[in-house]
Amino acid sequence: MSGIIALVSASIAEHHDTDLVEITREFDKRGIRWEVVHWHDKTVDWGKYAVAKIQSPWDYVSSIHEFREWLPRAAALTTLCNSLEIIQWNIDKRYLRDVQAAGIDIIPTVFIDTEEDVSACALLEADVIVKPAISAGSNDTGRYRCHPDDARAQCRRILAGGRGVLVQPYIKDIDTLGETGLVYIAGEYSHAIYKQANFGDVAQAHNGLYIEGCVRGRTATASELACGDKTMAFITQKFHSNSPLYARVDMVTAAAGPLIMEVELLEPNLFMQYGGRCAVAMAGACAALLH
């Protein structure tokens, strides 16, 4: 086996990335050479790596223009995983329009791109989540409980920063059920995790990168698995390729069934510590890319 795998992180994020411990342990067992590399390090020669696996560049939103310029440069010199095409699609949460158009249920969403959209959005009168279309770690995201003036002010702040806005009704089921995240490696289901609601009634800490909520393993229901599998099939078909190397499909299961919150294909934490053989599967999939 030849070649080195770059595990792409950021200086501010590397020590928060619990998946790194799991995956590098498996790489070492297989004799896979690896290095943790920071995407913003201008001295890096990306051509020395056979594969660059996007791992935890969790500061990219604050440097979004630089990150978007870095992506094609890196992809021209190494095998980027997930692929450049997938990442460029997934970086903006307005991809949810495509997911919905494919017949997959998402949380009802109003997409706001202009001041006129802000004024016309009646949903802002209700209990809503307002989030940027480009964001990570729930940053610049807030819940507004029937405070339309504050909700509209947040929309305007996001628009002024050059990002679109998503407005979604707050799904109360999440307070009791939490979020479900389904993890897939090379298209195969690995495991599920439970995430506590970020904007419920329980205060949560922010570590400077993301909200540190309660996370644990959980058993996915048949309907959640069906929703996750349908979503992965759509992604594979859309990009006319093999399945993404990694994915996390986040959903809340309301009374009517699962609703997609996000499809994480850029830099998701896969919570490998809850996944049994998840790290083994990832190491095997990465090893296959080196042949």
Protein Blocks (a to p, Z undefined) as FASTA:
>chain_A
ZZjddddddfklmmmmmklmmmmmmmmmnopacddddfklmkbcfklpmbdcdfblmklm
mmmmmmmmmmmmmmmmmccdddfklmmmmmpmklmmmmmmnopacddddddfbfklmmmm
mklmmccddddfbdghhiaiacdehiaklmmmmmmmmmmnopacddddddfklmmnopad
dddeehiafbdcddddfklmbdcddehjaccdddddddddfklmmmmmmmmmmmmmmnop
acdfbdcddddddfkoccdfbdcfklgcehlmlnojmmmmmmmmmmmmmZZ
